[in-house]
Amino acid sequence: MSHLPLTRHAWRAALVVAASLAAACGDPKPPSTPDPPQVALTVPKAVVAGTSLKVIVNVSGCDSVTNLSLNDRDTPLKSFSYTTGDVTLELLPADIPYPTAGMSAYLSLNAEATCKDGRKNKSQPQPATFLPVSRVVLAPPNGEQVVTDAFVVDGSGTSATFVGCGVTGTGISTLYKVDATGKEVKTQGMPFACTAETLITASNGNSGKRWLWTPGVGALAVDSNLNISGYTPSELKPTMLSVMPDGDALVVNRIHEVRRLSHMPTATTQTAATVKWLYKSVEGLLTPPLAREDGVVKIAAMGPGPTALLTSVIVTDLNASDTPNVENQIFAKRTYTLRTFSRSEPLPLGVLNSDGTMLYLGIQLANNQSHVVACVANPSGVEACEGGNNPWTSDALPASLASVYFHPESSRVLAIGSQRVWFLDVNSGVLRTKEKRSLDANGALIVQRILKGRTSELFLLNAPQPTGSLGTLPAEIVGVDQSPSGDARELFRYQVVGSLGAGVDSDGRVWMRDSADLVQMLSTGEYRRLRP
């Protein structure tokens, strides 16, 4: 019997049945692609001055991890073994490529994990800043600072001690001395307020004392055991202070008087320091008085000009050993008129060199520019800063100046704007900065003060702009050294969210208050080797 041909619909049904039978018989599907592992990176402290930088990594989705690495962007830094869960990894100073990452190292870290079966993945990037240091003294659990906001360092290494002032919880201004472990050695109450603007001089080699002073408030002489041997009388409100070779202080009062204050005690208890003499300056001083070893005190100030509309820069020589008259005054031995200005134009800034033979004037120019003029401070013949008595005038600088600073160890004059610093050669006025640019404070910070090293290095301490009458503490430190050619260059830069302070020990090593902690930084030579 013959069979009828299948219809189109029947054929389709047959094909569906055949496909179903094939699937039921186990025809294989293409294998699915496994998910990549999940890698999480946490940086517990993103800004670190320490002996290492620690991060936490967690990897999931692997039976086992054959490789785990930390990278700075696409640059591998170091590989680690991994077990399970949260693992703390540690980057050491030798693991960081400082020539490319900077100093501090500004890193964008990611962790990359590879599973045994070859699957791999990276974490999301996390920012981190790392400055290598020699040693860290952590703040106690109660959060108190190891050292005061501002401090100076006596000695070095494990024998270093730190002297500064602070305010107790009850509001009492107090002197503090702590050792290199953060242990409090001694405290001593102060006769006036310690503020963010308080300054501390180095210990004088002859008297063994230093002067601590708060501008517009008071000053005191104190020895290494925090014994106060004298402080300013209540009517003296210091605006400038310098120290004489024998340890006495030259204090400029706000009414432009210069007083010599004895560092020697006049009683067994705290008492006002003896004023040995005073000198009355007619107008404002340009720079703190300079006391030389030969007994000459140099004073650079503004004084009367040829007319009432003019004022002159006048340098005065005093004899520090003069016997004062009945009003306790001494008088000028020599006076030099160097430069005359209109009273309607901005007055100059000034600084004397180490022996007072040269006065460097920062002068405002038009269009928000300025320059520095070198003037012989004890001219012979024509008493003016011109001709041979004007060795050099710098090129115009593109900013107004806030101060002028003389740094004898590097033979440089620093022209300091609110945020920018130019380094000028003391012999020629030529700009001596790497790439012929200024060294600048970061962001909106301003250059607050200069911290001297023991040799040619120095350190810029930069702070937020003060608001109202309240001072601010530094938030950034910039180390500056000289290149082999003699140009100033940035050695390192470190900025914190809170505040910092710094002092230099007898070995030239910087100690830094990093918020509440205390760190001993590497030597400048070690920083140079890390970032040549």
Residue pairs with C-beta under 8 A, 6 or more apart in sequence:
6 14
34 117
34 119
35 61
36 61
36 119
36 120
36 121
37 59
37 60
37 61
37 62
37 65
37 113
37 115
37 119
37 120
37 121
38 59
38 60
38 61
38 121
39 57
39 58
39 59
39 111
39 112
39 113
39 121
39 122
39 123
40 57
40 58
40 59
40 111
40 123
41 55
41 56
41 57
41 109
41 110
41 111
41 123
41 124
41 126
42 55
42 56
42 57
42 126
43 55
43 56
43 109
43 126
43 127
43 128
44 54
44 55
44 56
45 54
46 126
46 127
46 128
46 129
47 128
47 129
47 495
47 496
47 497
48 128
48 129
48 130
48 131
49 104
49 130
49 131
49 133
49 136
49 494
49 512
49 514
49 519
49 521
50 130
50 131
50 132
50 133
50 136
50 519
51 92
51 93
51 132
51 133
51 134
51 135
51 136
52 90
52 91
52 92
52 93
53 90
53 91
53 96
53 128
53 130
54 88
54 89
54 90
54 91
55 70
55 88
55 89
55 91
55 109
55 111
55 126
55 128
56 86
56 87
56 88
56 89
57 68
57 70
57 80
57 82
57 86
57 87
57 89
57 111
57 113
57 123
58 85
58 86
58 87
59 65
59 68
59 82
59 111
59 113
61 115
61 119
62 113
62 115
62 116
62 119
63 115
63 116
63 117
64 115
64 116
65 82
65 113
65 114
65 115
65 116
66 114
66 115
66 116
67 79
67 112
67 113
67 114
68 79
68 80
68 81
68 82
68 89
68 111
68 112
68 113
68 114
69 76
69 77
69 78
69 79
69 80
69 111
69 112
70 76
70 77
70 78
70 80
70 89
70 91
70 109
70 110
70 111
71 77
71 109
71 110
71 111
71 112
71 122
72 96
72 97
72 101
72 105
72 107
72 108
72 109
73 108
73 110
73 125
75 97
75 100
77 91
77 95
77 96
77 97
78 89
78 91
78 95
80 87
80 89
82 113
89 111
91 130
93 132
93 530
96 105
96 107
96 130
96 132
97 105
98 105
98 530
98 531
99 531
99 532
101 107
102 493
102 531
103 131
103 491
103 492
103 493
103 527
103 530
103 531
104 129
104 130
104 131
104 492
104 493
104 494
105 128
105 129
105 130
105 131
106 127
106 129
107 127
107 128
107 129
107 130
108 125
108 126
108 127
108 128
109 125
109 126
109 127
109 128
110 122
110 123
110 124
110 125
110 126
111 122
111 123
112 120
112 121
112 122
112 123
113 120
113 121
114 120
129 494
129 495
131 492
131 494
131 521
132 522
132 530
133 512
133 519
133 520
133 521
133 522
134 509
134 519
134 520
134 521
134 522
135 519
135 520
136 517
136 518
136 519
136 520
137 146
137 180
137 181
137 182
137 517
137 518
137 519
138 146
138 517
139 145
139 146
139 182
139 515
139 516
139 517
140 146
140 182
143 516
144 516
145 166
145 513
145 515
145 516
146 178
146 182
146 513
146 516
146 517
146 518
147 162
147 164
147 176
147 178
147 182
147 501
147 513
147 518
148 162
148 164
148 165
148 166
148 176
148 501
148 513
149 164
149 166
149 196
149 473
149 499
149 501
149 513
150 164
150 165
150 196
150 198
150 199
150 200
150 473
150 501
151 162
151 163
151 164
151 200
151 501
151 503
151 511
151 513
152 162
152 163
152 164
152 200
152 201
152 202
152 203
152 210
152 503
153 160
153 161
153 162
153 503
153 504
153 505
153 506
153 511
154 160
154 161
154 162
154 163
154 203
154 224
154 505
154 506
155 161
155 505
155 506
156 505
156 506
156 507
156 509
157 180
157 505
157 507
157 509
158 180
159 180
160 179
160 180
160 505
160 511
161 177
161 178
161 179
161 180
161 185
161 224
162 176
162 177
162 178
162 179
162 180
162 503
162 511
162 518
163 175
163 176
163 177
163 200
163 210
163 222
163 224
163 226
164 175
164 176
164 200
164 501
165 173
165 174
165 175
165 176
165 190
165 194
165 198
165 200
165 212
166 173
166 174
166 176
166 194
167 173
167 174
167 193
167 194
168 174
172 189
173 189
173 190
173 192
173 193
173 194
174 187
174 188
174 189
174 190
174 194
175 187
175 188
175 189
175 190
175 212
175 222
175 226
175 228
176 184
176 186
176 187
177 184
177 185
177 186
177 187
177 225
177 226
178 184
178 185
179 185
182 518
186 225
186 226
187 226
188 222
188 226
188 227
188 228
190 212
190 220
190 228
191 218
191 220
191 228
191 231
191 270
192 214
192 217
192 218
192 220
192 231
192 232
193 214
193 217
193 218
194 214
195 214
195 217
195 471
196 470
196 471
196 472
196 473
197 214
197 215
197 471
198 212
198 213
198 214
199 212
199 213
199 214
199 215
199 241
200 210
200 211
200 212
201 210
201 211
201 212
201 241
201 243
202 210
203 209
203 210
203 224
204 210
204 243
204 246
204 247
204 263
206 245
206 246
206 247
207 221
207 246
207 247
207 248
207 263
208 223
208 224
208 247
209 221
209 222
209 223
209 229
209 247
209 263
210 221
210 222
211 219
211 220
211 221
211 222
211 241
211 243
211 249
211 263
212 219
212 220
212 222
213 219
213 220
213 232
213 238
213 241
213 251
215 238
215 239
216 237
216 238
216 239
216 254
217 237
217 238
218 231
218 232
218 236
218 237
218 238
219 231
219 232
219 236
219 238
219 241
219 249
219 251
219 261
220 228
220 230
220 231
220 232
220 273
221 228
221 229
221 230
221 231
221 247
221 249
221 261
221 263
221 273
222 228
222 229
223 229
228 270
229 263
229 264
229 265
229 273
230 261
230 262
230 263
230 264
230 265
230 266
230 270
230 271
230 272
230 273
230 274
231 270
231 271
231 272
231 273
232 238
232 251
232 261
232 272
232 273
233 272
233 273
233 275
234 272
236 251
236 253
236 259
236 275
237 253
237 254
238 251
238 252
238 253
238 254
239 252
239 253
239 254
240 251
240 252
240 285
240 287
240 288
240 289
241 249
241 250
241 251
241 252
241 288
242 249
242 250
242 288
242 289
242 290
242 291
243 249
243 250
243 291
244 250
244 260
244 291
244 297
244 320
245 291
245 292
245 293
246 263
247 263
248 260
248 261
248 262
248 263
248 276
249 260
249 261
249 263
249 273
250 258
250 259
250 260
250 261
250 288
250 289
250 291
250 297
251 258
251 259
251 260
251 261
252 258
252 285
252 288
252 289
253 259
256 280
256 281
256 282
256 283
256 284
256 285
256 301
257 278
257 279
257 280
257 281
258 278
258 279
258 281
258 285
258 289
258 297
258 299
259 275
259 277
259 278
259 279
260 275
260 276
260 277
260 278
260 320
261 273
261 274
261 275
261 276
262 273
262 274
262 275
262 276
263 273
264 274
265 271
266 273
266 274
275 328
276 324
277 322
277 324
277 328
277 329
277 330
278 324
278 328
278 329
278 330
279 299
279 316
279 318
279 329
279 330
279 331
279 332
280 329
281 299
281 301
281 303
281 316
282 301
282 303
282 304
283 301
283 302
283 303
283 304
283 311
284 301
284 302
284 347
285 299
285 300
285 301
286 300
286 301
286 302
286 313
286 348
286 349
286 350
286 351
286 359
286 361
287 300
287 350
287 351
287 352
289 297
289 298
289 299
290 297
290 298
290 299
290 352
290 356
291 297
291 320
292 298
292 355
292 356
295 319
295 320
295 321
296 317
296 318
296 319
296 320
296 356
297 317
297 318
297 319
297 320
298 315
298 316
298 317
298 318
298 352
298 356
298 377
299 315
299 316
299 318
300 313
300 314
300 315
300 316
300 350
300 352
300 359
300 377
301 313
301 314
301 316
302 311
302 312
302 313
302 314
302 347
303 311
303 312
303 313
303 314
303 337
304 311
304 312
305 311
305 312
305 340
305 341
305 343
306 312
306 340
309 342
309 343
309 344
310 340
310 341
310 342
310 343
311 340
311 341
311 342
311 343
311 347
312 337
312 338
312 339
312 340
312 341
313 337
313 338
313 339
313 340
313 341
313 348
313 350
313 359
313 361
313 375
313 385
314 335
314 336
314 337
314 338
315 335
315 336
315 338
315 356
315 359
315 377
315 378
316 332
316 334
316 335
316 336
317 332
317 333
317 334
317 335
317 378
318 330
318 331
318 332
318 333
319 330
319 333
322 330
322 331
323 330
324 330
334 378
336 377
336 378
336 379
336 383
337 383
337 384
338 359
338 361
338 375
338 377
338 379
338 383
338 384
338 385
338 389
339 348
339 361
339 373
339 375
339 384
339 385
341 347
341 348
345 364
346 364
348 361
348 362
348 363
348 364
349 361
349 362
349 401
349 402
349 403
349 404
350 359
350 360
350 361
350 362
350 404
351 359
351 360
351 403
351 404
351 405
351 406
351 413
352 358
352 359
352 360
352 377
352 406
353 359
353 360
353 406
353 408
353 426
354 406
354 408
356 377
356 378
357 376
357 377
357 378
358 374
358 375
358 376
358 377
358 391
358 426
359 374
359 375
359 376
359 377
359 385
360 372
360 373
360 374
360 375
360 404
360 406
360 413
361 372
361 373
361 375
361 385
361 404
362 370
362 371
362 372
362 401
362 403
362 404
362 415
363 370
363 371
363 372
363 373
364 370
364 400
364 401
365 371
365 396
368 398
368 399
368 400
369 396
369 397
369 398
369 399
369 400
370 396
370 397
370 399
370 400
370 401
370 415
370 417
371 393
371 394
371 395
371 396
371 397
372 393
372 394
372 397
372 401
372 404
372 413
372 415
372 424
372 429
373 385
373 390
373 392
373 393
373 394
374 390
374 391
374 392
374 393
374 413
374 426
374 429
375 385
375 389
375 390
376 385
376 388
376 389
376 390
376 391
379 385
379 389
382 389
391 427
391 429
392 427
392 428
392 429
393 429
394 415
394 422
394 424
394 429
394 430
394 431
395 429
395 431
397 415
397 417
397 422
397 438
399 417
399 418
399 419
399 420
399 438
400 417
400 418
401 415
401 416
401 417
402 416
402 417
402 418
402 446
402 447
403 416
404 413
404 414
404 415
404 416
405 413
405 414
405 416
405 450
406 413
406 414
406 426
407 413
407 414
407 450
407 452
407 458
409 452
409 453
409 454
409 455
409 456
409 458
410 423
410 456
410 458
410 482
410 488
411 425
411 426
411 427
412 423
412 424
412 425
412 426
412 432
412 488
413 423
413 424
413 425
413 426
413 429
414 421
414 422
414 423
414 424
414 450
415 421
415 422
415 424
416 422
416 447
416 450
417 438
417 447
418 446
418 447
419 440
419 441
419 445
419 446
419 447
420 438
420 439
420 440
420 441
420 447
421 438
421 439
421 440
421 447
421 460
422 431
422 433
422 438
423 431
423 432
423 433
423 439
423 480
423 487
423 488
424 430
424 431
424 432
425 431
425 432
432 486
432 487
432 488
433 439
433 487
433 488
433 489
434 483
434 487
434 488
434 489
434 490
439 460
439 478
439 480
439 488
439 490
441 447
441 460
441 462
441 476
441 478
442 462
442 476
442 493
442 495
444 464
444 465
445 462
445 463
445 464
445 465
445 475
445 476
445 495
446 462
446 463
446 464
446 465
447 460
447 461
447 462
448 461
448 462
448 463
448 472
448 474
449 461
449 474
450 458
450 459
450 460
450 461
451 458
451 459
451 460
451 461
451 477
451 502
451 503
451 504
451 510
452 458
452 459
452 504
453 459
453 504
453 508
453 510
453 524
454 504
454 506
454 507
454 508
455 508
456 481
456 482
457 479
457 480
457 481
457 482
457 491
457 508
457 524
458 480
459 477
459 478
459 479
459 480
459 502
459 504
459 510
460 476
460 477
460 478
460 480
461 474
461 476
461 477
461 501
461 502
462 474
462 475
462 476
462 477
462 478
463 472
463 473
463 474
463 475
463 476
464 472
464 475
465 472
466 472
472 499
473 499
473 500
473 501
474 499
474 500
474 501
474 502
475 495
475 496
475 497
475 498
475 499
475 500
476 493
476 494
476 495
476 496
476 500
477 493
477 494
477 500
477 502
477 510
477 512
478 490
478 492
478 493
479 490
479 491
479 492
479 493
479 510
479 524
479 527
480 488
480 489
480 490
480 491
481 488
481 489
481 491
481 524
481 528
482 488
482 489
483 489
491 524
491 527
491 528
491 531
492 527
492 531
494 500
494 512
496 514
496 515
497 515
498 515
499 513
499 515
500 512
500 513
500 514
500 515
501 512
501 513
502 510
502 511
502 512
502 513
503 510
503 511
504 510
504 511
505 511
507 523
508 523
508 524
509 520
509 521
509 523
510 520
510 521
511 518
511 519
511 520
511 521
512 518
512 519
512 521
522 530
